[in-house]
Amino acid sequence: MVLAMDYDKRNVSHDLGIGDDFEAQRRADAALGSVTDAFAEALMSGIDGDAFAHASIHAAVLHLVHEFGEAQVAEVMARLPERILNGEFSLPTRN
């Protein structure tokens, strides 16, 4: 089972445009921890991981559109295919 806790937190900083802002990084780390905990709890409760991941993405996009508007979110999402193909969201393999 792969969880977000294995995810490189530097990617969260990049996504949020945080850079070296320590307080913003602390909040991003706390947010990622909360999402990771919710994901783990859902899996332990028997919820399908793929279904939970899709629902999480849907909920996140709903929130982002509400906060920033369709155009800004669409611009960010348009860059996702390249970032995915470049391995930015891939977890390191374990030996």
C-alpha positions in Angstrom: 0.0 0.0 0.0 1.4 3.4 -1.0 0.3 6.4 0.9 0.9 10.1 0.5 3.3 10.0 3.5 5.8 8.6 1.0 5.4 11.7 -1.2 8.2 14.2 -1.4 7.0 17.3 0.5 9.1 19.5 -1.7 6.4 19.0 -4.4 3.8 20.4 -2.2 5.9 23.6 -1.7 6.3 23.8 -5.5 2.5 23.3 -6.1 1.7 26.1 -3.7 4.5 28.5 -4.8 5.8 28.5 -1.2 9.5 28.6 -1.8 11.5 29.3 1.4 8.6 30.6 3.5 9.0 28.5 6.7 5.5 29.2 8.1 3.8 28.4 4.7 5.9 25.2 4.5 4.8 24.2 8.0 1.1 24.7 7.0 1.6 22.8 3.8 3.3 19.9 5.7 0.4 19.9 8.2 -2.1 19.8 5.3 -0.4 16.9 3.6 -0.3 15.1 6.9 -4.1 15.6 7.3 -4.7 14.3 3.8 -2.4 11.3 4.4 -4.2 10.5 7.6 -7.6 10.7 5.9 -6.4 8.5 3.1 -5.1 5.9 5.5 -8.3 5.9 7.6 -10.4 5.5 4.5 -8.3 2.5 3.4 -8.5 0.9 6.8 -12.2 1.4 6.8 -12.4 -0.7 3.6 -12.9 2.2 1.1 -11.4 1.4 -2.3 -8.1 3.4 -2.7 -8.8 4.3 -6.3 -12.3 5.5 -5.5 -11.0 7.6 -2.6 -8.2 9.1 -4.7 -10.7 10.1 -7.4 -13.1 11.6 -4.8 -10.2 13.5 -3.2 -9.1 15.0 -6.5 -12.7 16.0 -7.2 -13.1 17.6 -3.8 -9.8 19.4 -4.2 -10.7 20.8 -7.6 -14.1 21.9 -6.4 -12.4 23.8 -3.5 -9.7 25.3 -5.8 -12.3 26.5 -8.4 -14.3 28.1 -5.6 -11.2 29.9 -4.2 -9.4 30.9 -7.4 -11.9 30.5 -10.3 -12.1 28.3 -13.3 -9.4 30.0 -15.4 -6.7 30.0 -12.8 -7.3 26.3 -11.9 -7.5 25.3 -15.5 -4.1 26.9 -16.1 -2.6 25.0 -13.2 -4.2 21.7 -14.3 -3.0 22.2 -17.9 0.5 21.7 -16.6 -0.3 18.5 -14.8 0.3 16.0 -17.7 3.9 17.3 -18.3 4.6 17.2 -14.5 3.2 13.7 -14.2 5.2 12.4 -17.2 8.3 14.0 -15.8 7.9 11.9 -12.7 7.1 14.7 -10.3 4.4 12.7 -8.6 6.1 9.3 -8.8 7.2 7.7 -5.6 10.8 6.5 -5.4 11.1 2.7 -5.8 12.2 0.8 -2.7 15.0 -1.7 -2.9 
